[in-house]
């Protein structure tokens, strides 16, 4: 009837990833709103020809990250896979627009990597515990 320290640690990583999903989603929504509100940011026209589309991409990924965090906490069986895909999309967008704000992008990239790590390495523990 004792608790397994390894199981608690793995569950903690999944919970950590869920919290970080919400934080990353909140950051993405704020950054997308800033981009949409201030379209006078100087950009490299070759790669970022339409900054408004990047703002919408940030908003959409942010909302998806927030919704996915809720599903991770609800123990949805597909939420962890979808969360990894959403975090990868967030990582791609941040890496693609790192020229705009390098420090901010690096912070969100680190958060995304931690989300992916927590869910890929420790995420399957929920399904193992539910089967036994």
N, C-alpha and C positions, 0 to 999 in steps of 0.2 A: 503494500500500500504506500510505499515511499515514492517520491517523485524522482524522475530521471533528469539529472542536470543537463544532459545533452539535449533532451527533448525541449526543455524550457529555453535553452539557449537558441535552438533553431526556431522555436515559435517567436522568440523575441526578435530575431532577425526579420521574420515575416511582418511582425507588427511594426518594426522600425521602417521597413520598406513601405508599408502602408502610410505611415506618417510622412515619410519623405516624399511619397507620391503626392500627397495633399500639398505639401510645401512647394514642391516643384511646380505643381499645377497653378498654385496661387502666384508664384513668380512669373510663370509664362503668361498668365492672364494680365498681370500688371504691365509686363513689358510689351505685350501685344497692344494694349490700350494706349501706352505711351507712343508706340510707333504709329498707330492710327491717328492719334491726336496731333502729333507733331511731324508732319510729312516734309518738313524743311531740313531734315537731317541730310548732310552731304553724303552721297553714296558713290560707290564705284559703279558707273552706269553699265559696264559690261556684264557684271555678275548680278547686280541687284537693280535691274532695270525698273522694277515695280515694287517699291517698298511697301505699298499698301497690302499686296498679296502676302508679304512676309508677316505683317501685322496680323492678318487674318489667320495665317498658319500658327502663329504663337497663341492666339486666342483659342483656336480649335483644339490644339494639342493640350493647352492648359485645362480646358473643360474636360477633355478626355482623361487627363491625369487625375483630376479631382473626382470624377465619377468612378474611375477605376479604383482609387483608394477606398472609396466607400464599399465597392464590391469585394475588395480584398478583406476588409473587416467583417463582411457578411459571410465569409467562407465560401464564396462562389467558386465552384471547381474550375471554371475557365478564367477567372479574374487574374490569376498569377501569370498565365500565358499572355493575356491581353495587356497586363501591366508591363511586362518585359517589352512587348512590341511598342507600347506607348512611350516608355522610357527611352527606347532606342530611337524612336521618331524625334523625341525631345532632344536627345543627344545629337542627332544629325542636324537638326535646325540650329542648335547652338553652335555646333562646329562650322556650319555653313555661314553663319553671321558673326563669327568671332571678331571680324574687323570692326564692327560697330562699337562693341564694348568688351574688350578681352577679359577683364577681371570678372565681370558679371557672368560672361559665358563660361569661363573656367569653373566658377563656383557651381553653376547649374550642371555642367558636365560631370563634375565630381559627385553631385547628388544623384544624377542619373546612373552613374557607374555603381554607386552604392545600392541603389534600388535594384539594378540588374543582378548584382552579386547576391544580395539578400534573398531574392526570389529564385534565382537559378540554383544556388548552392544549398539553400536551406528551405526553399519553398515547398518541396514535395513532402515534407514531414507531416503536413496536415492530412493529406490523403492516406499516408501510412497509418497515422493514429486513428483515423476514422474507420479504417478497415479492421483494426484489431479490437 
